[in-house]
């Protein structure tokens, strides 16, 4: 689950750059099972539905495609890669603190790593952990 306002385009880049990172292709446009052709070049793909964040990249299809191509001129930073991988591999929410708190309240479960340290078996630790979850 991601906060689309802050992370959708970053996640789209992450996904479309996976074949590049894997050494399968030199550029995402070369990977035929990617949505890159639809998003960056206007290719016809019945499986691709433009998200509002993508549509906000420009007024016309050409503007959106150009803006989308611009996103691929820079690399994803190490922090973005780490955040996305951690959220994916550990079933955490990817987004800002406000978004995470809202989703955590709705699902009533922890959606990010617990604070480190403390004796997790002690009554004091359990009480503090419970208070933290209820406060969110």
N, C-alpha and C positions, 0 to 999 in steps of 0.2 A: 504494500500500500504506500502510495507516495502523495505528497502534497504537490498537486499538479502545477500550481502557480510557481513554485520555486524550483521544482525538480524535473518536470516532465521533459523538457527539451534536453536537459542533461542526460536523462535516462534514455531518451531516443538516440542520442549520440553514442552513449555507452553501448547500447544494443547493436547499432549499425556499425560500430567500430570493432565489435568482437571478431569478425573474420579477418580484419586487418591485424589485430593483436595476435591472432592465432597463426599469422603468416600464410593464410589461405589466399589473400588478395592484397594488392598494394593500396587500393582505395575502396571505400564502401560501395561505390557505384558499380564495381566489378563483380560484386556478389549477387547472383541472380535471385536469391531467396530473401532479399532485403527489401524493406519499404523505402530505401533511399531513392530508388528510381521514381517512385510516386511523389515523395516529398520534395526532392531536390530538382527533379527534371520534368515533373508533370506526367510521368508514365501512368498508364491506365492499370489499376490494380483494384479489383472488386473487394479485396480483403482490407484495404486501407481506408479508414474513415478519418477525415481530418479533425483533430481535437481543437477545441477553442483556443488553446495556447498556440497551436500551430497557425490557426487562422489569423491570430492577432499579429503575426509576423509581417503582414502587409495587406493592402487593400485588394490587390489583384492576385491571381494565381502566380503570375510572373514575379511579382514582388515577394510573395511568400517563398517561392522556390529559390530566389536569389538570396534572401535572408537566411534560409535554411542551409544553403551551400556555404555561406559565410561562417556558420557555426562550426564547420568542419575544417576551417583553415587553422585552427589552433587545437592543440592536444588537450585532452581531459587531464586535469591535474591529479596528482597522487592522492590528495584528500578526497576528491570526488570519486575516484575509483574505489578507494577504501570504504567510503560511506556506502556506496551502492552495493559493493560486494558484501559488506557486513550486514546490511539490511536484507539483502537477498538470502544469504546463507543462514542467517539466524532468525529470519521471520520478524525483523524489526520494522518499524515504520520509518520511512524516509521523509523528513520534513523539518520544519521549524518547531521550536518548543511548544508554541501555542497549538499547532496542529497535532503534535504528539499527545499533548495533554487531553485534547478533545477526543481523539480516537481511543486513548487509554481509558477514559471515563466510560465511553460507549461500550467498549469491549470488556471492561473490567478485568484486564490482564496487563502485565508488564510488556511494554513494547520497545524497550531499550535496555541496555545493560544495567544491572544493579550496581549501586555504589560499591567500590572495592573496600576490603578491610573489615575488621570486626570478627567476632566469634559468632558465626551464623547459627550456632546451636544455643546461644545464651538467650534468656528471656528478654534482656535489654535490647539486643539486636533485633529480635523478632518484633518487639513492640515498635521500635523505630522504623523498621521496614514496613510494617503495617500502616503506620501513621503516614509515611511517605506516599504509599499507594492511595490511601484514602484522601490525602490532600490534593492529589492531582485530579 
